[in-house]
């Protein structure tokens, strides 16, 4: 788990947010805000917060077009990579 991995996840979330609109963009904005806040404070995100972000990405991907679905999948992979290093379960 590192700040670099969290920054990578943040960038992927931002890219996914730009690939969608409406309610989907609003839901991703919440995730982006949460990750930005953690980075600015030098904190990590716990498994619960990361699971909620991952679930949001999965839900949005179910109804997204191909380009948006790819961006959402990339964001999910980045969040999951970061989560692997978070202690606890």
N, C-alpha and C positions, 0 to 999 in steps of 0.2 A: 504494500500500500504506500503510495507516495503522492505528493502534491502534483507531480507531473502526470500521473495517471488520472487524477481527479480533474486536472486541467484538460486532458485529452477527452475525458468524458463530457466535460462542459462544452467543449468545442463541437463534439458530435451532437449533443443535445441542441445546441444553437442551430446547427445545420439542419437537423430534423425539424426544428420549429419553423425554419424558413421554408421548408418543403410542404408544409400544411397550412391551412387557414381556418378561420372560424373557431369553433369550440376546441378543436384539436390544438390549434396554436395557443389558445388560452391555457389549456391543460399543460402543455409543454413549457409555457412561460413560468408556471408554478415550479416545475422541476428545475428549470434554469435558475430561477431566483434562489431556490434552496441550495443548489450547488455553489452558486456565486457567493452566497452568504457564508457558507462553510469555508470556502477558499479564502475569502477576505479575513475571516476570523482565525485562520490557521487551524481549523478543526477538521475532523473526519465526519463522515456520515455513517450512521449505524446501519445494521442489516435491515431493520424495518423500513427506514427511509429509502434505502436502495431498492428494496423489494417493491415498494410503492411506485417508484420511478420506473422500474422494469415492467411492472404490470401495466402501467399507463402506456408505455411504449408498445407492449404486446396488443393491448386493446385498440390502440390507434392504427396499428399495422393491419389489423383485420379488415378495415374499411378503406385503407389508403390505396392510391394508385401505385403503379410499379415504382416510379421514382421516389415517391414519399416513403413507400414501404422499405426501399433500400436504405434510405437515410435513417429511418426508424430502427432498422436492423443494425446498422452501424452504431447508432447511439446505444442500443441495448448491449451490443458486444463490448463497447467501451465501458459502460457502467458495470457490466459483469466482470470485466478484467480488473477494474478497480476493487470491486467487492471481494474478489478472491483473496486480497491481501488484508481485508478488514478482520481484526481479531474477533473471536466469539462466533456463535452460530445462532 
